[in-house]
């Protein structure tokens, strides 16, 4: 039971309740004890005043003047109680008169015993010289509360001493304590039962949540805990647990996607590498199979080997770039340069590719588009877009490149007049090793690259806090837009301090 939260809560509640009961019983006992003592003292003082008044009245009665002993006896008879002794003595402590020994709680103690006590004489002497005296006196096995006061009459000064038995008060306190000894264990028993039921009731939602959580597995990952009261602590716990399950589900989905993407990447990479390697091996075997081949045939085989080696080198280089990019280890060296000049230079480098297919390649740009970026990576991105546009544009078509500025960004747009990308494939154009339907190319090429150019280009854009998007693709052509933050005008250096491309001098 102690190992369970319900048992510990019950134990804590029981311990707190027990401490409360003990403190309450103890404080009540001492409070009653103090009240009884205080009331006893008040009663003794009142009894003494009334006794003295009676004695004085008896002595001063003009009709029947009494002797002192008779007056004292009358006062004792009038004020006598079953728990008290009255003793009247001279100031020197000699006893004059006392009450009878008929009290029921005197434990066989007589007035002679009391009057012979040293405490009695000390009380009388003290009361004769000071204020009324109140002391506790232990006589054998009985405890008395003694009150002594001096009073004056026409017959002289005397000291009245009242011994009041505390036996009855002691019995009352013992009865109360005995009642506490019964009530406290009974209260603890009831408290333990009530605490256990309260803990069971309070922890019922926790048990329910535990059972629900145990049923959530891979077969039903969408299940969530039921929130009975969203405003209490358990409701907050259930809500946090459900949010955790949601985050885990998203993380698991991303992990699955990453694993699937890695598997697809490895499979596609293996496939892409296997093809040029197979061609290299096959062409080499063909070249070596005949000893009497002509130089032209050897040259043709070497050209095939060269082309496939370049293709293989390009694939390996792209794979290496993507691997370093994924690991965050690709160095990015930012410099300040003119983006419009870089675009014009890249277009000039691509004109040879466009001329082979008789494609019109033109460029328009705004002047002095200053950027802080890695110039080599930016050139590679633009070249990938141009190469992609030229590759998928029909012979005799056109490719338009433009560079422009907005309030907070710069944009490079590459638009072609190719057949476009089918709508169901547009979302995948930036995936690694993805290549659109071969029907999109109408130049008779069987191989259109490894499908890594756009993936690398998008990474370059994101590495510069920019974006690369396919904004439009239909039967009249496709439009790719690369945007990146513009350099604030306050940070622009003077044009003379920027590097100037020799081709534009």
VMD Tcl script that draws the C-alpha trace (Angstrom):
set ca {
  {0.00 0.00 0.00}
  {2.85 2.40 0.84}
  {4.32 1.85 -2.62}
  {1.20 3.24 -4.24}
  {0.47 6.94 -4.57}
  {-2.97 6.36 -3.10}
  {-1.44 4.75 0.00}
  {1.10 7.54 0.43}
  {-1.56 10.22 0.09}
  {-3.66 8.42 2.69}
  {-0.66 8.16 5.01}
  {0.20 11.84 4.59}
  {-3.41 12.84 5.22}
  {-3.58 10.56 8.27}
  {-0.33 11.96 9.69}
  {-1.52 15.54 9.22}
  {-4.90 14.75 10.76}
  {-3.28 12.94 13.69}
  {-0.99 15.90 14.36}
  {-3.99 18.23 14.22}
  {-5.96 16.06 16.66}
  {-3.06 15.80 19.11}
  {-2.48 19.55 19.04}
  {-6.21 20.19 19.45}
  {-6.57 17.69 22.34}
  {-3.46 18.94 24.14}
  {-4.38 22.59 23.78}
  {-7.96 21.84 24.90}
  {-6.73 19.92 27.94}
  {-4.37 22.66 29.10}
  {-6.97 25.33 28.40}
  {-9.54 23.52 30.54}
  {-6.93 22.97 33.25}
  {-6.15 26.67 33.28}
  {-9.84 27.62 33.29}
  {-10.60 25.25 36.20}
  {-7.70 26.67 38.21}
  {-8.79 30.22 37.45}
  {-12.42 29.55 38.39}
  {-11.30 27.75 41.56}
  {-9.28 30.79 42.63}
  {-12.22 33.10 41.92}
  {-14.57 30.83 43.88}
  {-12.19 30.68 46.84}
  {-11.88 34.46 46.87}
  {-15.65 34.85 46.80}
  {-16.11 32.19 49.50}
  {-13.58 33.97 51.71}
  {-15.30 37.33 51.24}
  {-18.68 35.81 51.98}
  {-17.30 33.96 55.04}
  {-15.79 37.14 56.50}
  {-18.98 39.06 55.84}
  {-21.00 36.42 57.70}
  {-18.61 36.43 60.69}
  {-18.73 40.20 60.93}
  {-22.50 40.17 60.68}
  {-22.84 37.62 63.45}
  {-20.52 39.56 65.76}
  {-22.21 42.87 65.04}
  {-25.79 41.64 65.48}
  {-27.24 43.99 68.17}
  {-30.13 41.68 68.96}
  {-28.09 38.58 69.68}
  {-24.36 39.35 69.91}
  {-22.38 36.16 69.46}
  {-19.07 35.02 70.72}
  {-16.26 34.74 68.20}
  {-16.30 30.94 68.19}
  {-20.04 30.84 67.67}
  {-19.87 33.42 64.87}
  {-17.13 31.45 63.13}
  {-19.10 28.20 63.55}
  {-22.19 29.85 62.06}
  {-20.16 31.09 59.09}
  {-18.58 27.66 58.57}
  {-21.97 25.95 58.72}
  {-23.37 28.41 56.19}
  {-20.52 28.17 53.70}
  {-19.48 24.60 54.19}
  {-19.01 22.50 51.01}
  {-18.14 18.90 50.52}
  {-14.70 19.69 49.08}
  {-13.43 22.42 51.36}
  {-11.86 22.96 54.80}
  {-12.23 26.27 56.71}
  {-9.59 27.16 59.28}
  {-9.45 30.38 61.32}
  {-6.21 31.16 63.11}
  {-4.49 33.91 64.95}
  {-1.82 35.89 63.11}
  {0.83 33.74 64.79}
  {-0.68 30.58 63.26}
  {-2.46 29.15 66.31}
  {-5.72 27.56 65.28}
  {-8.95 29.08 66.69}
  {-11.64 27.15 64.81}
  {-12.03 24.81 61.85}
  {-14.72 23.05 59.86}
  {-15.69 19.44 60.51}
  {-14.00 16.51 58.79}
  {-17.10 15.29 56.93}
  {-15.89 16.08 53.39}
  {-16.23 13.23 50.98}
  {-12.94 13.82 49.10}
  {-10.51 14.37 51.95}
  {-8.91 10.94 51.67}
  {-9.01 10.53 55.44}
  {-7.32 13.89 56.01}
  {-8.47 15.78 59.13}
  {-8.15 19.40 60.08}
  {-5.61 18.41 62.72}
  {-3.42 17.06 59.96}
  {-3.76 20.24 57.94}
  {-3.21 22.56 60.87}
  {-0.06 20.70 61.79}
  {1.46 21.21 58.35}
  {4.39 23.59 58.09}
  {2.81 24.92 54.91}
  {-0.29 25.96 56.92}
  {1.68 28.15 59.31}
  {3.69 29.60 56.41}
  {0.49 30.46 54.57}
  {-1.03 32.12 57.64}
  {2.06 34.19 58.34}
  {2.33 35.23 54.68}
  {-1.33 36.21 54.48}
  {-1.01 38.21 57.71}
  {1.80 40.33 56.33}
  {0.97 40.47 52.64}
  {-1.89 40.23 50.22}
  {-4.18 37.16 50.20}
  {-2.16 34.03 49.51}
  {-3.05 31.36 46.87}
  {-0.90 28.22 46.81}
  {-1.09 24.52 45.93}
  {-0.60 22.17 48.85}
  {0.02 18.44 48.60}
  {-1.32 16.58 51.66}
  {-0.42 12.91 51.47}
  {-2.01 11.72 48.18}
  {-4.45 14.59 47.88}
  {-3.89 17.98 46.27}
  {-5.52 21.10 47.69}
  {-5.75 24.68 46.57}
  {-5.19 26.87 49.66}
  {-6.43 30.46 50.00}
  {-5.56 32.58 53.02}
  {-6.52 36.17 53.83}
  {-6.45 38.41 56.85}
  {-9.66 39.93 58.17}
  {-10.34 42.31 61.05}
  {-13.22 42.30 63.49}
  {-14.04 44.22 66.62}
  {-12.67 41.27 68.53}
  {-9.28 41.48 66.76}
  {-7.44 40.44 63.54}
  {-7.58 36.88 62.31}
  {-6.52 34.81 59.27}
  {-9.01 32.73 57.31}
  {-7.60 29.78 55.38}
  {-9.66 27.71 52.96}
  {-8.32 24.38 51.68}
  {-10.23 23.29 48.58}
  {-9.84 19.71 47.31}
  {-8.86 19.46 43.62}
  {-9.97 15.83 43.48}
  {-13.13 16.54 41.52}
  {-11.35 18.82 39.08}
  {-8.72 16.14 38.62}
  {-11.43 13.59 37.85}
  {-12.97 15.93 35.27}
  {-9.63 16.45 33.53}
  {-8.88 12.71 33.61}
  {-12.32 12.01 32.11}
  {-11.65 14.51 29.35}
  {-8.22 12.99 28.65}
  {-9.72 9.49 28.62}
  {-12.32 10.72 26.14}
  {-9.52 12.10 23.95}
  {-7.74 8.74 24.08}
  {-10.88 7.14 22.66}
  {-11.88 9.89 20.23}
  {-8.44 10.38 18.68}
  {-7.89 6.74 17.57}
  {-11.50 6.56 16.38}
  {-11.06 9.83 14.49}
  {-7.83 8.54 12.94}
  {-9.57 5.37 11.85}
  {-12.37 7.34 10.22}
  {-9.84 9.76 8.75}
  {-7.80 6.94 7.22}
  {-10.93 5.49 5.63}
  {-12.06 8.89 4.41}
  {-8.57 9.78 3.19}
  {-8.30 6.51 1.29}
  {-11.67 7.10 -0.39}
  {-10.76 10.72 -1.15}
  {-7.41 9.66 -2.62}
  {-9.14 6.98 -4.68}
  {-11.63 9.55 -5.96}
  {-8.94 12.15 -6.66}
  {-6.66 9.67 -8.42}
  {-9.42 8.06 -10.48}
  {-8.66 10.39 -13.46}
  {-4.96 9.48 -13.16}
  {-5.80 5.78 -13.29}
  {-8.06 6.39 -16.26}
  {-5.33 8.34 -18.06}
  {-2.83 5.58 -17.29}
  {-5.13 2.97 -18.79}
  {-5.73 5.13 -21.85}
  {-2.01 5.79 -22.26}
  {-1.24 2.05 -22.05}
  {-3.59 1.45 -24.98}
  {-1.85 3.98 -27.23}
  {0.62 2.22 -29.51}
  {1.67 2.06 -33.13}
  {-1.70 0.55 -34.07}
  {-3.62 3.64 -32.89}
  {-1.13 6.53 -32.72}
  {-3.88 9.12 -33.17}
  {-5.58 8.28 -29.86}
  {-5.36 10.91 -27.13}
  {-6.16 11.14 -23.43}
  {-9.64 12.27 -22.45}
  {-9.61 15.64 -20.65}
  {-12.45 15.69 -18.11}
  {-11.69 19.09 -16.59}
  {-9.29 21.25 -18.61}
  {-9.04 23.84 -15.81}
  {-7.50 21.64 -13.06}
  {-3.98 20.24 -12.69}
  {-4.86 16.81 -14.08}
  {-6.48 18.45 -17.07}
  {-3.28 20.40 -17.66}
  {-1.27 17.18 -17.33}
  {-3.49 15.40 -19.86}
  {-3.27 18.36 -22.23}
  {0.54 18.43 -21.97}
  {0.68 14.67 -22.54}
  {-1.52 14.97 -25.62}
  {0.68 17.76 -26.95}
  {3.72 15.56 -26.32}
  {2.08 12.72 -28.25}
  {1.39 15.14 -31.08}
  {5.00 16.29 -31.18}
  {6.22 12.70 -31.05}
  {3.88 11.76 -33.89}
  {5.20 14.65 -35.97}
  {8.76 13.70 -35.09}
  {8.13 10.06 -35.98}
  {6.56 11.10 -39.28}
  {9.55 13.28 -40.05}
  {11.89 10.50 -39.05}
  {10.05 8.05 -41.28}
  {10.16 10.54 -44.11}
  {13.86 11.12 -43.53}
  {14.53 7.38 -43.50}
  {12.46 6.88 -46.64}
  {14.19 9.83 -48.28}
  {17.58 8.42 -47.31}
  {16.67 5.00 -48.67}
  {15.40 6.57 -51.90}
  {18.50 8.75 -52.06}
  {20.80 5.76 -51.69}
  {18.85 3.75 -54.23}
  {18.76 6.62 -56.73}
  {22.43 7.40 -56.14}
  {23.33 3.75 -56.70}
  {21.25 3.70 -59.86}
  {22.75 6.93 -61.19}
  {26.29 5.80 -60.46}
  {25.73 2.33 -61.83}
  {24.71 3.58 -65.27}
  {27.88 5.56 -66.15}
  {30.06 2.93 -64.50}
  {28.37 0.24 -66.60}
  {28.82 2.33 -69.74}
  {32.47 2.93 -68.88}
  {33.06 -0.76 -68.34}
  {31.11 -1.81 -71.43}
  {32.77 0.70 -73.71}
  {36.18 -0.29 -72.38}
  {35.45 -3.94 -73.06}
  {34.33 -3.08 -76.58}
  {37.46 -1.05 -77.18}
  {39.68 -3.88 -75.98}
  {37.77 -6.70 -77.65}
  {39.30 -6.03 -81.08}
  {42.99 -5.56 -81.69}
  {42.60 -4.25 -85.21}
  {40.28 -1.32 -84.45}
  {40.83 1.84 -86.42}
  {41.95 5.08 -84.78}
  {38.52 6.56 -85.48}
  {36.85 3.73 -83.58}
  {39.26 4.17 -80.67}
  {38.59 7.92 -80.72}
  {34.85 7.33 -80.66}
  {35.22 4.98 -77.67}
  {37.42 7.51 -75.86}
  {34.82 10.23 -76.44}
  {32.16 8.00 -74.93}
  {34.44 7.29 -71.97}
  {35.14 11.00 -71.55}
  {31.46 11.95 -71.62}
  {30.52 9.27 -69.11}
  {33.47 10.15 -66.89}
  {32.33 13.77 -66.88}
  {28.79 12.66 -66.11}
  {30.07 10.45 -63.29}
  {32.27 13.25 -61.94}
  {29.35 15.67 -61.98}
  {27.16 13.21 -60.07}
  {29.89 12.58 -57.48}
  {30.55 16.31 -57.08}
  {26.84 17.05 -56.60}
  {26.51 14.22 -54.11}
  {29.51 15.52 -52.20}
  {28.01 19.02 -52.16}
  {24.67 17.80 -50.85}
  {26.37 15.63 -48.22}
  {28.40 18.55 -46.90}
  {25.31 20.78 -47.03}
  {23.26 18.31 -45.00}
  {26.05 18.08 -42.43}
  {26.39 21.87 -42.29}
  {30.05 21.69 -43.27}
  {29.92 23.43 -46.62}
  {31.88 26.69 -46.33}
  {30.01 29.81 -47.40}
  {32.24 32.79 -48.11}
  {30.25 35.97 -48.37}
  {31.53 38.87 -50.45}
  {29.88 41.99 -51.78}
  {29.30 42.05 -55.55}
  {26.85 43.14 -58.22}
  {24.17 40.52 -58.83}
  {23.25 42.04 -62.22}
  {26.83 41.59 -63.42}
  {26.91 37.99 -62.19}
  {23.65 37.21 -64.01}
  {24.96 38.75 -67.26}
  {28.22 36.85 -67.00}
  {26.44 33.54 -66.30}
  {24.10 34.09 -69.26}
  {27.13 34.74 -71.48}
  {28.65 31.42 -70.33}
  {25.42 29.59 -71.17}
  {25.02 31.03 -74.66}
  {27.02 28.15 -76.14}
  {24.56 25.62 -74.72}
  {21.63 27.66 -76.06}
  {23.23 28.03 -79.48}
  {23.49 24.24 -79.91}
  {19.68 24.07 -79.80}
  {19.08 27.41 -81.54}
  {17.46 28.80 -78.40}
  {17.19 32.54 -77.96}
  {18.77 33.50 -74.63}
  {18.21 37.05 -73.40}
  {18.75 38.93 -70.14}
  {17.28 42.09 -68.63}
  {18.23 43.48 -65.24}
  {18.21 46.58 -63.13}
  {21.63 48.15 -62.53}
  {23.78 48.00 -59.40}
  {22.05 45.18 -57.54}
  {24.50 44.89 -54.64}
  {24.38 41.70 -52.55}
  {26.38 40.03 -49.79}
  {26.59 36.36 -50.77}
  {28.87 33.54 -51.83}
  {29.57 34.45 -55.44}
  {30.55 30.94 -56.54}
  {27.39 29.39 -55.08}
  {25.20 32.14 -56.53}
  {26.77 31.54 -59.95}
  {26.16 27.80 -59.59}
  {22.50 28.37 -58.74}
  {21.89 30.62 -61.73}
  {23.79 28.26 -64.04}
  {21.72 25.30 -62.80}
  {18.53 27.21 -63.61}
  {19.82 28.17 -67.05}
  {21.02 24.64 -67.79}
  {17.68 23.25 -66.70}
  {15.73 25.77 -68.81}
  {17.83 25.17 -71.93}
  {17.70 21.42 -71.51}
  {13.90 21.32 -71.37}
  {13.18 23.97 -74.00}
  {12.38 22.93 -77.59}
  {14.87 23.85 -80.31}
  {14.08 27.32 -81.60}
  {12.53 28.33 -78.26}
  {13.62 31.09 -75.95}
  {14.84 31.55 -72.36}
  {14.47 34.89 -70.60}
  {16.53 35.83 -67.54}
  {15.83 38.94 -65.47}
  {17.19 40.47 -62.26}
  {15.19 43.01 -60.30}
  {14.93 44.74 -56.94}
  {12.00 45.20 -54.56}
  {11.89 47.07 -51.25}
  {13.61 44.36 -49.23}
  {14.76 41.67 -51.66}
  {16.43 40.92 -54.95}
  {15.02 38.45 -57.47}
  {16.43 36.47 -60.38}
  {13.79 35.03 -62.70}
  {14.44 32.33 -65.32}
  {11.54 31.68 -67.71}
  {11.57 29.20 -70.58}
  {9.17 28.32 -73.41}
  {9.31 24.58 -72.83}
  {6.37 22.20 -72.53}
  {6.05 22.78 -68.76}
  {5.90 20.35 -65.90}
  {2.76 18.28 -65.22}
  {0.82 19.63 -62.25}
  {1.12 16.37 -60.31}
  {4.91 16.53 -60.56}
  {5.48 20.22 -59.82}
  {5.75 19.67 -56.04}
  {8.59 17.18 -56.55}
  {10.88 19.13 -58.87}
  {13.22 20.03 -55.99}
  {13.55 16.45 -54.74}
  {16.92 14.79 -55.17}
  {17.27 12.53 -58.23}
  {13.82 13.58 -59.41}
  {13.42 13.90 -63.16}
  {10.22 14.78 -64.90}
  {8.59 12.68 -67.56}
  {11.06 12.17 -70.45}
  {8.31 13.37 -72.75}
  {9.11 16.89 -71.49}
  {12.36 16.77 -73.50}
  {11.90 16.83 -77.24}
  {15.52 16.94 -78.27}
  {15.93 13.19 -78.39}
  {18.14 13.03 -75.31}
  {17.77 9.88 -73.32}
  {19.64 11.15 -70.30}
  {18.88 14.53 -68.80}
  {21.18 14.60 -65.79}
  {21.00 13.06 -62.35}
  {18.20 15.28 -61.04}
  {20.36 17.00 -58.43}
  {20.67 20.50 -59.89}
  {17.43 21.96 -58.54}
  {17.96 20.32 -55.11}
  {21.39 21.95 -54.87}
  {19.99 25.27 -56.10}
  {17.29 25.32 -53.45}
  {19.87 24.58 -50.75}
  {22.00 27.48 -52.00}
  {18.99 29.80 -51.84}
  {18.09 28.74 -48.31}
  {21.73 29.04 -47.20}
  {21.48 32.73 -48.17}
  {18.17 33.19 -46.31}
  {16.39 33.20 -49.62}
  {13.94 31.07 -51.60}
  {13.81 29.23 -54.88}
  {10.30 28.54 -56.17}
  {8.61 27.23 -59.26}
  {6.09 30.06 -59.59}
  {4.50 28.93 -62.86}
  {4.59 25.90 -65.12}
  {2.18 25.28 -67.98}
  {2.24 24.28 -71.62}
  {3.78 27.61 -72.62}
  {6.76 27.23 -70.28}
  {8.01 27.29 -66.70}
  {9.17 30.15 -64.45}
  {11.69 29.72 -61.60}
  {12.29 32.66 -59.22}
  {15.25 32.98 -56.87}
  {14.80 35.67 -54.19}
  {17.19 36.76 -51.45}
  {17.34 39.66 -48.96}
  {18.73 42.89 -50.38}
  {21.66 44.60 -48.73}
  {20.36 47.60 -46.70}
  {21.16 50.90 -48.35}
  {22.94 52.10 -45.20}
  {25.47 49.28 -45.60}
  {26.13 49.76 -49.29}
  {29.72 50.57 -50.08}
  {30.70 53.05 -52.74}
  {30.59 51.47 -56.20}
  {34.29 52.13 -56.62}
  {35.01 49.79 -53.70}
  {33.20 46.83 -55.27}
  {35.04 44.31 -57.43}
  {34.48 45.01 -61.11}
  {34.34 42.10 -63.55}
  {36.90 42.66 -66.29}
  {34.33 41.61 -68.90}
  {32.32 44.74 -68.16}
  {35.17 47.25 -68.20}
}
mol new
graphics top color blue
foreach p $ca { graphics top sphere $p radius 0.5 }
foreach p [lrange $ca 0 end-1] q [lrange $ca 1 end] { graphics top cylinder $p $q radius 0.2 }
display resetview
